Amino acid sequence: MTLFVGVYPPADAIADLSALVARLAIGRPTLPGQSLRLAPSGRWHLTLAFLGEVPDDRLDDAVAAVRRAGEGAGSTVLRIAGGGRFGRGRFTTVWAGVTGEAGGLADAVRVGLRKARLPFDRKPFKPHLTLARPGDRLTPAEVAADLAALRAYEGPQWTAGAVRLVRSTLGPQPYHAPVLDVELR
């Protein structure tokens, strides 16, 4: 099973960002077969650690590690602000940035996973919400305009009240299934 640990913004932060995205090229309706692969707002999340494929018999270890990390971490004040892109051309991914103390929360989760000897992606932490994967289906000018609007964006501040261990299923109809929510104190 594919697992990750994330933080989901509250409804008011999602609504504020959704209002901006609706005005961007990535948020416009497209013709059939021309999808810009806009992630549904209900799946917008800040990934603290991506575990990737974890054997079923290690799920209890992942649950325990995330529970310990979450219970040891305090609540964290965050804000969706700024944005950018990963990749170019057909590999373009557009994201919104997250500011605040997310790095400390990601570190706590990653230390817990490391202690449990669970695999996770060790790339440097870049706090963001993936919005869309338009690839090369937008013109360079459209991408530039979207990025300029995202860079100027500053959403409402919010407190991350929980971390979530999530099972992710990819494919034509990808979905996220919560495995565990751990309240931050």
Protein Blocks (a to p, Z undefined) as FASTA:
>chain_A
ZZdddddddfklmmmmmmmmmmpmklpccdehiaghiacfklgccdfbdgbjadfklmmm
mmmmmmmmmmmpccdddddedjddedehjlbccddddedjklmmmmmmmmmmmmnopacd
fbdcdddddfbdnkjmbcfklmmmmmmmmmmpccdddddfbdcdddddedjkdcdddfbd
cddZZ
